[in-house]
Amino acid sequence: MAQEKKWQERYFGKTLLDCKTLTKTKKPQTLLTVDVLQKAEIVGVHFTYGNEEDDDFIKKLEDFYELINGSEISGNSVKKFEVVQVVLGTSTKFEDAECGIEEYYTTSYQQSIHRDSLLNLPWFAIPYNDRELELRLKSKYIVESGESTLLLLDKDGGTICAVAKERLLEDPAGAFFPWRSRPVEQILKDVVLQPGGLYMKEHQTSLDVVTYADIPAGIKGFYFSKKCVSVSLTFS
């Protein structure tokens, strides 16, 4: 009976490219995914687009990576934070509006963009030839096209934070890393609510102001709607 693959390999494939060994002329080193990621307490998955890199954020992520890992960054012990970069392919088509010409990038050119976007980075990446895996990851985590995205996974592969890019920009010192979501009761407990038209009739209360914490225990539903949208009004 075949042994079940560990989540690291199921998510990211058998091997990862070591960006530290990447150059323009030499073939980079690859390491077993499980060997790399099983040492990490938190795994960051960084989705980028080869010819649309956010260089400013990548620099911030590099600084953060070094800050969180400290002296462990080059050691063999458990690492607090590891990153896997997923380069989601460049556009295959080049349009010259001025000349009215459409051309298609060659595979070798796309490979060079993939390589150049990973040069000198201190973490790991999905190899270029695993395009199917990259697209599967994009679908799994609902990544917006053209937008770089960073999300965080725990030691079991569960998602801790789906908006880690935004959290890192808000908290560059990592005071609240890994930015776990707070329970809704904790977030809303002191929020003042606007009672619906029948709320006061259906609930015996002497309160002039109703907060989330005042709602009786039980199942609570959250209904998100937009103003002036006929579908929302009909549903309501």
N, C-alpha and C positions, 0 to 999 in steps of 0.2 A: 504493500500500500504506500503510495507516494506521500511524503511528508508535506504537511500544509505549509505554504510559504508564510513567512512573517509579514506583518503589515507593511514594514518598510519596503520590502521587495514587491509586494502586491501594489503598493501605491506608486513607487518610483522606478520599478524595473530592477534588474539584477545588478547593474553597475552604475556608478556615478562618475562623471568627469571631474577630476581634481583641477580646479581653475588655477591653482598656484603653479601647476606644471605646464600651463598652456603658453605656447609661444607661436609666432607667425610661421615658424619653419619646422618645429619638431612636433611629433605626435604626442598628445598629452597622456598622462597616466590616468587609468581608471581604477577605482577601488570598489569592492563589494558594498552594495548599498547597506546591507544589514550591519556590516562591520563599522561603517561610518556613523550611521544614525542611532544604533543601539547605545552609543556612548553619550547621546545628547538628551538632556532633560527637556528641552523645548526645541522643536524643529520649525524653522521659518520657511515657508514656501513663497518664493518671490517670483511672480509672473511679470515678464517684461516683453517688449517688442523690439527686435534687433535693431531696426533702423529708426526707432522712435524712443531712444533711451532717455530716462529722466536722470541725467548725470548728477544733478544736485541731490536728489534723494538717495541715489546709490552711494554717494560720498557720506551722507548722514548715516546710512545703514552700515557702511564699513566702520565708521567711528563707533557706532553703537555696538557692533559685533565685538570689537576689540575691548570696549568698555565692560561689557557683560562678562566676557570670557577671561579677561585679565591675563594672568600668567599661564592659564590653562590652554590658551589658544593654539599652542604648538605641541602640547603634551598628549599622552595617551590615556589620561584619566578621563573621568566623566566630564563632558563639556556642558556648560549651562545652556548654550545656545548654538545651534548649527543651522546653516541656511542651504537650501536647495533652490537653485535658480532655474526657472522654466522659461526658455526663450521661445515665445510663441510665433516663430516664423515671420519673416518679413512679407510684405505684399510681393506677389510674383510679377506684378505689372508696373511698369514705369510709364507715366504719361507726361509728355512735353506739350503743355497747352499752347505755348508760343508757336511751335512748329506743327501742332496737330498730329503728333506721332505717338503711337502706343507701342511700347516694346516690353519684352518679358525678361526679367532677370534670369540668368543662368543658374543652375544648381550650384556651381562652384562659387558664384558671387554670393548667393544666399549663405553658403557655408562660411564664407569669409566674414560676413556680417555677424553670423552666430558666434564665430570665434572671437572677433574683435570686441564684441559686447561683453565677453567674459574675461578678457585679458587682465591680469594683475589683481583679480578678485581673490579674497582669502577663503572662499567657501567652495561649494560643489554645484554641479549642474547636470541636467538631463543631457545626454549626448545628442548631437545633431541628428543622427540617423533614426531616432526614436520619435518621429513626428506623431504617430498614432497615440503614443502614450501622452504626449504634450496636450493633444486635443482632448483626450479623455479626462485629464486633470482639469483642463479649462472648463469642461462641461460639469465635472463633479463639483467644482467650487464656484460655478456660475461667475466666471471672470468676464468683465466687460471688455469688448474689443477695443484695442488702442489705449487702454488704461493699465498702467503698472499697478500691481496689487501685491500686498504682503499679508499672509495669514499665518497663524501660529497653531501648531499641533502639540499635544502632550505625548508622554512616553508610550501611550497606547494608540496613538493615531487619531485621537479625538480632537475636534476643533476647539481651541481655547478662545481665539479672537479672529474674527473674519475681517476686521478693519484695522489691522496692526500698523499699516502705513500711516493712517491718520493718527493713531495713538502714539506712534513714535515721534511724529512731528509735534504733537502736543506735549510729550513727556520725553525729551531727548536724553535726560539723565537716567531714565528707566526706574524712577521712584516707585511706579506701580506695575512694572513689568512682572508677569506677562499679560497684564491688562485683562484679567478674567472678567466676564460679565457679572454684574451684581444682580441678586434676586430682585424681581420686580417689586416685591413688598418693601425692600429696602430703598429702592429708588423713588417710589411714589408715596411712601407712608405719610409724608407731611404736605403733599400736594393738595391744594384746595380744588374741589370739583364743582362743576356747575350742574346741579341736579336737572334731570329731564322733567318734562311737564307733569308726569304722573308719579315721580319719585316720592315727593312729600306725602301724596295721598296714600300710596301703597306701603310706606314705611313710617311707623310711629316714631317720631323723633322730635325733640325740642331744640335741636341744634340749629343755630342760624347759619353756620358755616359747616359744610360737609367736606371732610378730607378722605383720602383713600383709606386711611386706617379706620375710619368710622363705618365702612361698608361691612355688613355682617359676613362672617366666615362662610365659605362655600365656593362653588365654581364661579369664576368671574370671566366674562368674555370681553375682548377688546375689539371694537369695531372701528376701522379706519376708513374714512370717507373724504371725498373732495367736495368743496362747495360748487354749486351751479353745474353739477354733472347729472344729467337726466337719469342715467342708470343707477347712480347712488341714491337719488331721491326716490326712484321707483322701488328699489330694494328696501329703503328705510320705511 
